[in-house]
Amino acid sequence: MKVKKIYIIHENNDWTRHLTARLNEIKAPYELWDLSDGLIDIQEESPNGIFYNRMSASSHTRGHRYAPELTDNLLTWLESRNAVVFNGTKAIELEVSKLKQHLALQKYGIQTPETYGAVGKEHILKAAEKLNKFPFIIKHNRAGKGLGVRLLQSIEELKAYVSGSEFEDSIDGISLIQEYIKPADGTIVRSEFIGGKFFYAVKVDSSNGFELCPADSCQIGDVPVVNKFTIIDSLPSEQIKQYEHFLKEQKIDVAAIEFIFDADGVAYAYDVNTNTNYNADAEKVAEKYAMLALANFLKSELEKVE
């Protein structure tokens, strides 16, 4: 009989090593399935075990342009074989499209910023004119780590940006023009969910820009990040219930939902991250360890497989 394993689908070793360290710690059998490139034999039966998808929308920034497309097809194959998949095809669909994230969030009554999708510079400018709120944000539809996000003060500033050498198009060609929600206290919040249940939230200081990836590998150079990430144990119970219901309906098991509280205390969700990372320094202070909780969740689910 084949040995049961936890198969981790990914394209970036830097974002799997903390999980595999925890799986080693609790003695859970696993295998890394690197889909930077590869081959799918749809005639085969799936391996024995469970499958956890950690594919990232930012894979193209590491030279893995088609890894999400390959993953989407692999997950479809696994699901067609009735394999136990965590963060399956619904997760990858949302991971690579922020427009689809907003539509899904809105379907379940979750407030999102006013957002427009546009292809082509002329339509980007038209989207900003239609929004007619200042300042505003331009961002990529398919991105990660906050890359490509700019805060703009006027249509004229947008014109100068899109016509200049610094303009950076989304890898899928779709740019988003989005209402800027000013955080009441200068922070955004990542609410983390494991096994579909709220684990903790982390406040992130956004005063120095939008590249807010919490992973160790995202820290740039030797610049100290003092108290940039602070874990908080709770959120309003109705908000947690609403987010858990959303994830259940979307068949997403492990995720971060990022949001901002505005000056009136209204929460605006703007990102669903299905390849979530955790900040080690913040976890040490709070003595809460999400990768350990994730490893234990996966091990317990593996044990349920016949």
N, C-alpha and C positions, 0 to 999 in steps of 0.2 A: 504494500500500500504506500502511496506517495505521502511524504511528510507534509502536514499542514503548515502553512506559513502565512505571514502577513506580507503581502506584496505592496510595496510603496512605489507608486508611479510618479515620476518626477523628471526634472532636467537640470537640477542644480544641487550639487553635493553640499554646498555651503548651507543650504536650507533643509538638509536631511540629517546632518551629522548630530544635531542635538536630539532629534527623535531616536535615531539608532543607538545613541549612547544610553538613552533611557530604556529602550527595548533590551539592550544588553544587560542593563542593571537588573531588570525584572525577569531576565532569562526567557524572553519571548522570541520564538523563531521568526525570522523575517528574510526577505530578499528585496534588494533595490532593483527597480525596473526603470532604467534610464531611457527616456523617450526623446532624447536630443535628436536622434534619428532611429531608424529601426524597420522592422518588418512585422506584419500581422498575417498569420495564417488562419483565415476564417473557417477553414475546414476542421481545425483542431478543437478539442474540448478545452475548457479553461483549466488552469492548474488548480490543485487542491488548496483551498485556504480562503482568505478574504483579501479585498483589494482596496487600497486607500489612495485616492488621487490627490497629489500635491502639485499638479501642473500650474504654472504661473503665466499670467497675461504678459509679463515682462520678459518672457523667454527670448524674444527677438533681440533684446539688449545684450544678450550673452551669445549671440550668433546662432540661436536655435529658432529660426523664423517659423518653421512649420510644426514645431513640437505640439502646440495646442490642437492643431488639426489632426495630427496622428493620434493624440490622446483621445480626442472625441470619437474617432473611429474605433480605437481599442476598447473604450468604455462601452460603446454600442455593442460590440462583439461580446464582451463579458456579460452585459445585461441580457443579451439574447440567449446566453447559456445559463441564465438564472443564477449567475454568480453573486455572491454577497459583496456589493460595491458600496463604499462610502465616498461621498462627493462624486457622484456619477455624472451622467450626461447633462442633467439639469444644472449641476454646479459648473461644469466647463462652459456651458452656454452663457451663463451670467458672468463668469470670470473674464471672458474676452469681449464683453460689450457692456459699457456703462449705461447706454441707453436702455438696454433690456433690463438691467438692474433697476433703473428708475421706474420702468413700467411695472415690473414685478412688485416692487415696494409699494407703489401707488395702489395696486390692485388690492392690497391688504390694509389700506387705510393709513400707510406710513407716509408722513410728510417728507417731501423732497424739494430741493431748490428748483425753480423754474429753469428748464433746460431745453436747448435746441441742438439738433444734429445737422451738420452741413458738410457737403463735399464740394470743394472748390472755393477759391478765395472770394469770389463774388458772393457766393451763398453764405460764407462765414460772416461777411460784412452785413448782409441782409438779416442774418440771425441776430446779430448784435443790435441792429436797428429795431427789430421786432421786440427783442427783450426790453430795450430802452430803460435799463436800470444801471446805475453807476455807483461804485465800480462794479466790474463783472469779471468772470473768469473764462479763459479759454483753456481747454484740456483735450487730451486724446480720448477717443472712445475706447480704444484698447491700449491699456498702459499698465503700469504698476510702479510702486515706490513713490508715487507722486510726480513722476517724470513728466515733463511737458506742460505742467500747470503754470499759468501766468495770471497775475492779477493786473487788470488794465483799468485805466481811469476814464477813458473816452473812446469814441469811435475813431478819432484821429490817431490815437495811440495804437489801436488795433490795425488800422490801415498801414501805419508805418511798420508794424511787426510783420504782418502777412506779406508785405511787399519787399521786406528786407532779407538779408542773408541769414538772419538768425531764426527765421520761421522754420518750425519743426512740425512736419505733418505726422498724423497718426499712422501707424503701420497698416491699418485697415482703410486709411484715407478719410475717415470720418472725424471731424473736429467737433467738439461740444462747446457751445456758448452757454454759460450758466450764471444764474443769479449768485452774487456773492453774499453769503450769510456771515455776518461779522460775529465771531464768538464773544459771548458776554464776558468771559474771563481770559480770552486769548488762547484757549486750548480747544483742541478737538478731542473726541472720546472714541476709543475703540472698545466695543463691547464684544467679548470673546465667548464663543459657544463651543462646547465639546460634547459630542453625542447628542447634539440638538438642545443642550441645556446650558443656561448661563453659568459661566465659570468665574469671570471677573471682568472689570472694565479698567481701562488704563487711560489716564489723561495725558495728552501729548501737547507740549508747548509748541505752538505753530508760529511764534513771533519771528522766527528766522527763515520762514519759507514753507513750501508744501512738500518737500521730500522727507516724508515722515516714517519711512520704513523702520520698524523696531529691531530688526535682526542685527546681530553683532557685525555681520559682513557688510551692512549698509553704512556703518560709521566711517566717516571720511578722514583719512590721515590720522594725526594724533590730536585732533581738536577734541577737547573734553566736552561731553554732553552732560552738564550738571543738572540733575532733577528734570530732565526733559520728559521723562516717562515716569508717571506716578500711578500706582495701582490703587483703585478704589473697589471696595467689596460689593457695593450695591448700586442699583439704579431704581427709579420708580417702578414698582411692581407691575403696573399696567404696561409700561414700556417693555419690560422683560417678557411678559406674557405675549405681547404683540409680536415681538421679534422671534420668539420661539415658535409661535404659530406660523409665521412667515417661512422660517427655515424648514419646518415640518412639511408644509405644503409644497415647497420647492425641492424637497428631497435632498436637502443639504445638511450634512451631519456635523461638519467642523468649519467654522467661519468666524470672521470678525465683521461686524456691522459698524461702520464709522459714521458718526453724527456730530452735530454742533448744536449746543444750546444757544439760542439768540438772547437778546436783552430781555425779552418777554418770557423766557423760560421754555420756549417752544423748541422741540428737538427736530432738526432737519437731517435725515439720513441721506448720505450722498455716495456711499461705496459699500459693496459687499465683497469682501476679500475671502475667497475660498482656499487660498494657500497661505493661511495666516502664520505669522512668526511672532515670537515673544521676546521681550527685552529682559536679558539676564539680570542686569543691575536692579531694575525695578522689582523683579521677582525675589531677589535676595532680601531686599528691604521688607517686602510684604510677606515673605516666607510662603508664597504660593507659586506652584510650579506647573505651568500648563502642559509642557511637553511630557512630564511624568504622568499627569492626568490623562493625556491623550494616549500614551503608551499603555496605561492600565486599561483604558477603554477598548483599545484595539485587541489587547490580549484577551479580555473577557469576551469580546465578540468572536474571536478565533475559537475559543473553547466551546462555543455554541454550535459550531459547524460539525456535522456528522462526518 
